[in-house]
């Protein structure tokens, strides 16, 4: 029996005991199922050019079984808006996607965004500025390869004007990608001036961004939401994965201090999981919620950061869970 077959059988067995999300009841405390209604804004799943622990369909089925509100699928090299529609149609789990403006899609390519928003299903909601191809990322990890600049001579590059315009026109979420903290503040100010209403600093405290609390307060004043990702708990020199040992470790306690300093209104919670041999995204989100509760945050605080604020960014009602009907299903 192949490893793939074993994984599929294990997954199918694990799903069998979970109730459908349409019947899941919201818990009155985190002692029940803390995932009900939560939105993971940063999910990595396959197919991908990196090895992923689950496919889009598999993680969507698991999330539905745990009663989650939505997933935002992210891929560094290809659009996920179409994949989100398929995952939602197959599983009934609300899914969204977007596009990361790395070199694989032409870098700062406004046409890629223009096409994304025309795709069936209207699930393309997020535009990430360059991540792995960002100048800051390549500099941080001392890599020798082409990059995509977002700031030049202290100002956003000209190509961003059209990208900002499209994000404003279509009410898309603009994320800062792997830009430096200083670059993020310049980008946020320019995007806000251009009329972009939904701004997110991608894993603000993590590598290679490393925002300080004063910088996060500046970003919040510009109207940006600050993303915290549980995956960074696994980073650092003692990581079980060699690929994560060069990345900065940021713990839930570190996030808790920042959230208290800046305010819960300005944060969203994500997993940033999906890497092979890491916990799957749903388990990371559950751990995040429970650890923040241990840090003294109330259930309402956690729901605000992991349900209500993300739902507003995506233009969905927090408690809305309407599965797409299969075209073959009799009515």
N, C-alpha and C positions, 0 to 999 in steps of 0.2 A: 504493500500500500504506500502511495507516495505521500510526501509531507503535505502537499496541497490538499490531497483527499482527506488526510487526518484533520487538518485545520478546518476544512469545510464541515466535516462531521461533528467536530467539537463545537463549532459555532452554531450549527443547527440544533444540537442538543441543548446548548446554553440558552437559546432563544425560546425553546419550547415552553419553559416554565414562566415566562413573563407575560403579564396581561397586556392587551393592546392599549395604546395611548388614549384611544377614544373613551376608554372606561376608567382610566387611572384617576384617582381622586387626589386633589392637592393636600399634602400633609399639613397638619396644624403646627408641626415643629420639625426641626431637622432630624429628630429621632426616627421619623418614618423614612420616606423616600425623598431625599433632598433634591433630586433631579427634576421633579415634576415642574414643567413649564420653563425650565432654564434653557438659555440659548448659548450654544458654544460658537463664538464668533471666529474661531481659528482652528479648523479641522483639516488635517492632512490625511488623505486616503488615496487608494490606488484606483485605476492604473496611474503610475507615475514613473519618472526616470530614477527616482530613489525607491528603495524597497520599503513598502508600507505594510503595516500590520493588518489592515482591513481594506476592502474595496469600498467605494461609495455606497453601494447597496448594503453591504454588511453592516457598516457603522450606522447607516440610516435605520436599518431594522432594529439594531440594538437600542438606538436612541428612542425609537418609537416604543419599544417594549418597556423602557424606563420612564416613559411619559414626558420626554423633553419637548420643549416648545419649538425649537428650530436648530438647524446646523448651518454654518456658513463654511462651505467647502473652499479650500485654498490650494492652489498649485502654483509653484514658482515659475512654471514654464508654459502653461496653456490655460485657456479660459475654462472656467468651471460653471458658468451660467447654464449651459446646455446639460451638463452632467447633473446639476442640481434638479432640473426639471425631471430627468429620467429617474433619479433616485427617489424623488417625491412621488412620482406616478406609480412606481413599482412597490414602494413600501408604505405610502401614506404619511410619512414623516415630512414635515415642512422643511425644505432645504433651500438655501440660497447660494449664490456663487458670485464670481467676479473675474477680474483679470489683474495679473501682476505685470507691470510694465518693464520686464526684463528683456534682454536681447532676443530671446526666443520668439517674442511677438513683435519685434521691431523696436524695442526700447520705448521711448516716449512717443508712442504711435497713437495719435488721436483717432485714426480710422478704425483701429481695433476696438476702441470704446464705442464708436459710432455704430459699428456692426453689432456689438454685444447687445446693445439696448433694443435691437430689432428682433432678437431671437424669441421664438415661441416660449411662452410661460412667464416672461417678465421676472426671471429670477436673478438676472445680473444686476446686483445692487452695490458692489464694492469695487473701487479702483485702488490698487496698491501701487505706490511708486516703487522704483526698483528695490529689490531685496538683495539677492545674491550678487547681482551685477552692479549694485550701488558702489560709487567711489569709496564711500565710508566703509562698506563691508570689505572690499578688496584690500583697502589700506589696513584695516584692523587685523585681518588674518594673513597679511603679508603675501598676497597672491599676485602672480604675474600674468594677467590676462586683461582683455578689454573691459571697460566699464561704461556705465551710463551716468553722466553727470546731471544733477538736478539744480545745483547752485554753481554759478560762475561769477567771479568778481563781486561776491557778496550779494548777488541777486539771483532769483529763479531764472533758469534758462528760458529762452524765448518759446521753445516748444511747449512749455507748461501753460501758456496763455490759453491755447485751444483746449487743452485737457481740463483746466479749471472751468472754462466756459461750458464744456459738455457735462461736467459733474454738477454744475449749478443748474443747467437747463433740465437735466433728467433727475435731479434730486438724488444723486449718487453719494455714497459714503466715500470720501477720499482719505486713504491711509498713507502715512508718511514712509512706509517701508523701512529699509535699513539705513536711512539717512542719519547723520549725526544729530545729537541733541541741538546743536547750534543751527544746523541746516533745517531741522524740524520747525524751529521757531520762525525762521524766515519764510518757510513754505506755508505755514499756517496763516501767518499775517497776510501773505500775498493771496492765498486761496480765499480767505475770508473777504478780502477787499474785492475779489472777483465775483463774489456772490455765492461761494460754496457754503452750504448751511450745515453739512454733516462732516465733521472732521474727527479723525482718530489718530493718535500717536501709536503706531504699532509697537507692541511690547516695550513700553517706554523705558523701563528700568533695566531691561535686558541688553545683552550684546546684540549688535554693535552700537546701540543707541546710547545707553547709559545716562539717562536724564537724572539730574539731581532733583531734590524736592523743590528748591526755588525755581528751577526750570519747568517743572511740572505745574507749579502755580502760575507761571507765565502762560503756559499752554492752555491751562484751564480758563484764564482770563480771555484768551482768544476764542474761546468756545469749543475747544477740542476735548474729546474724551480720551482718557489714558487707559491703554490696555494692559492688564496684568495677566500673565500666562503661567499656569501651574508647572509646565514642563521645566522651567528654569530651576526648580527644586532639585532636579536630577543632574544639573550641569556641574562643572568644576573638575579639578584634578582627580577626584576620587570617583568620577562617574563610571558606571558599569559599561558605558559605550565609549570607545576610544574617540569617536567623532565628536563627542560632547565635552571632552576634557579641557579644550581650549576656550570654551564658552563660560561666561561669568555665571556663577551660581547666585540666584536670587531666591530667597526662601519666602514662604508665606508670611513669616514674621516680618520680613523686610517690607513686603507689600502692605501689611497691616499698618506699619508705622507711616508709610506714605499716604495711605488712604485716610488715616486719622488727620494727618497734617493738611491735606488738600481738600478732603471732603468726599463723601460717597457719591455725591451728584456727578462727579467728574470721572468716574471709572467704569470700565466694563471688565468682566472676567471671562477668560478663555482658557482652553487647554493647551493649544499649540502642539497637540500630540498626534500620533499616527506613525511615528518612527518604529521600524521593526525592532522588537525586543524591549520597547517601552510600554507602559500601560496604555490601554486604548483610550481615546478621548473621553468617553463617558465616565470611565473610572477616574480619570484626572479631574474632571469637573466635580464629581462627587467628593473626592478628597479635598479639593479646593474649598468647597462649601463647608465641609465639616471642620477643616482647619481654621477657616475664618471665624466660624462659630466658637471654636476653642479660644480664639484670640479676642473674643468678646463682642463680635459683631452680631447684631440681631438678625432674625430671619428676614425682617423687612429690609434691612440693609443689603443682605445678600441677594434678595429678590430684585431689589432696585438695580444692582450692578450686573446681575446675571440674567435678568429677564426684562425688566421694564425699560431700562436705558437702551439695551440692544434692540428690543422690539421697536422702539421709537426710531432708531437709526434705520431699521429695515422697512419702516412704514407698515408694521403689522401691529395688531392689537395683542397685548401680552398673553391673553388667555385663548386667543383664537387658534383652533386646531382643526381645520377642515381638510381632510385628505382628498386628494384628487381621485375621482372615480376612474376605474379601469374602463377603457372604451369597450371591452368585451362583457362588462358586468351588466346583467339584466336589471332594469329599473322597475 
